[in-house]
Amino acid sequence: MFVICCDSIEKVKKFAAELGTPFPVLSDPDRVAASNFGVDRAFGLSRRHTFFFGPEGKLREIDKNVKVKSHGKDVAIKLEKLGFPKK
């Protein structure tokens, strides 16, 4: 699991440190990844989507209705439904 943010490397490092994320938080200030994943939009904002890839590298599902408050729980439920093992 990883997160891609369109903020600068410095902001992303601070964000990850403050949250103590157990996964990488990547910086995409040039918005290349956001554009390639189709989440970039005008005025410097990006849509919040979650992309679920299988171990074979294939895209399995996209969650386009991310709810910030319940996202961690929502991802855990989705991973279980997709057959990913619990850790």
C-alpha positions in Angstrom: 0.0 0.0 0.0 1.2 3.5 -0.7 -0.3 7.0 -1.1 0.5 9.6 -3.7 0.0 13.3 -2.9 0.5 16.2 -5.3 2.3 18.2 -2.6 6.0 18.9 -2.4 8.4 16.3 -1.0 8.8 18.4 2.1 5.1 18.6 2.8 4.6 14.9 2.1 7.5 14.0 4.5 5.9 16.2 7.2 2.4 14.7 6.6 3.7 11.1 6.8 5.8 11.9 9.9 2.8 13.5 11.7 0.5 10.6 10.9 3.2 7.9 11.5 2.0 6.1 8.3 3.1 2.5 8.1 3.3 2.8 4.3 5.1 5.1 1.8 3.7 8.5 1.0 4.9 9.6 -2.4 5.2 13.1 -3.8 3.8 14.0 -7.2 4.3 17.8 -7.4 4.4 17.8 -11.2 1.0 15.9 -11.2 2.2 13.2 -13.6 0.8 10.3 -11.6 -2.4 12.3 -10.9 -2.8 12.9 -14.6 -2.0 9.3 -15.6 -4.5 7.9 -13.1 -7.2 10.4 -14.2 -7.6 12.2 -10.9 -6.1 15.5 -11.8 -8.4 18.4 -12.2 -8.3 22.2 -12.6 -7.1 24.6 -10.0 -4.5 22.3 -8.4 -6.9 19.9 -6.8 -7.0 16.2 -7.2 -9.9 13.8 -6.7 -9.4 11.3 -3.9 -9.6 7.8 -5.3 -8.2 4.5 -4.1 -6.9 2.0 -6.6 -6.7 -1.6 -5.6 -4.0 -3.6 -7.5 -3.6 -7.4 -7.1 -0.3 -9.1 -6.4 0.0 -9.7 -10.2 0.0 -5.9 -10.7 -3.4 -5.7 -12.4 -5.9 -3.1 -11.4 -8.7 -4.9 -9.6 -11.0 -2.0 -8.5 -11.3 1.7 -8.0 -13.0 3.4 -5.1 -14.2 6.8 -6.3 -16.2 7.6 -3.2 -13.5 8.0 -0.6 -14.8 9.1 2.8 -11.9 10.5 4.8 -13.3 9.7 8.2 -13.9 6.0 7.5 -11.4 5.4 4.7 -9.0 3.1 6.7 -11.9 0.8 7.7 -13.4 1.0 4.2 -10.0 -0.1 2.7 -9.7 -3.0 5.1 -13.2 -4.2 4.2 -12.5 -3.9 0.5 -9.2 -5.8 0.7 -11.0 -8.6 2.5 -13.7 -8.8 -0.1 -11.1 -8.9 -2.8 -9.4 -11.8 -1.1 -6.3 -10.2 0.2 -4.9 -12.0 3.3 -5.1 -10.2 6.7 -1.9 -9.2 8.3 
